[in-house]
Amino acid sequence: MLLRGTPLLGEKMDVAMQDEKVIFENFLRTQNLKHSKPRDDILDVFLTSDGHLTAHELFQQAKERNPSIGFATVYRTLKLLEECGLARTMDYGDGTLHYEPNRFQHHHIICTSCNRTVEFLSPELESLLRKVQEDHLFTPQMHAVRILSVCTACKPTPQPRRRAPDPETIVSRDALQVAIANEQGGVRFYGRALEVAPDEAVRAVFARLMEEEENHLAVLQNEYDLLRQTHPWLDNEPAMLYVDSARLESIFPDSQEQLTHRLLSTSPAEALSLAMSAERRSYEFFNEYAEKLGSPQGRSIFQQFAAEEQQHLILIRHAYNALQKGPSS
């Protein structure tokens, strides 16, 4: 039973559509664009549709209302709707963008055989996605999860593959990319430190570390290049391994100005302690990911890298202890 004054679902939709039309009108005004009858017709068809329309499908439906509408007008109107936040796009895996009204946050299950789409909501999923974004220091905004599956109405049929699946090789590529990025950060760090470190003993340690970082970087780069040459299809494969990029970048974080200030305002032992902290962060990062990684090849790469960083820690610690003890009598 409806209470008196409670709007029906259709009435709520009418109110929502009126609000959306006002938003679009105001947006057109800010862009110095005309508010035309064809755009009105396209907007009406789009807002009353079930969504998930391609530009061509919307064009066909809009032409039934207004035969004078051209495809270019439909396409431009869709782009304007996307720009003002009334529409969003989805790629359902068929290589064609689909458009839907951007009324609420929802997700999709898409049949890879017939492209039938099911929308769903999940507070648990929303909470998880929000936490992942916040953990990576991102501000949650719009997102959409797309699950590719096969509906029960479609019989699974073998899909042709351009290659045999080889996740181990993909993860190895990704692990090498992570290791190379960290080693490049180390080379920059010790190169900058060498330019400003005033103490000769500290400079000697930094020079040795930079040389080892450069040598290891060359080895890693050769492994990476050889992997890509052996498996040319790798360049077209998306990443499988995702690591905490913010944490990776923070291992060697100091800019030239910050590093100069810190090295000139600290003792030689404290300068070595700064490098020791960076190497410890690097060791902990790769050792932790090696323990978590399910891929044997990727785990091996991270274990080897962690061992290299552990050796650097030992080298710096010996030099640090020597400085703390002072010259022998």
Secondary structure, DSSP 4 states (H G I P E B T S, - for coil): -PPTTPPPHHHHHHHHHHHHHHHHHHHHHHTT----HHHHHHHHHHHHS-S-B-HHHHHHHHHHH-TT--HHHHHHHHHHHHHTTSEEEEE-SSSSEEEEE--S--EEEEETTT--EEEE--HHHHHHHHHHHHHTT--------EEEE--TTS---PPP-SS---HHHHHHHHHHHHHHHHHHHHHHHHHHHHHH---HHHHHHHHHHHHHHHHHHHHHHHHHHHHHHH-GGGGGSPPS----HHHHHTSS---HHHHHHHHHTS-HHHHHHHHHHHHHHHHHHHHHHHHH---HHHHHHHHHHHHHHHHHHHHHHHHHHHHHH-S--
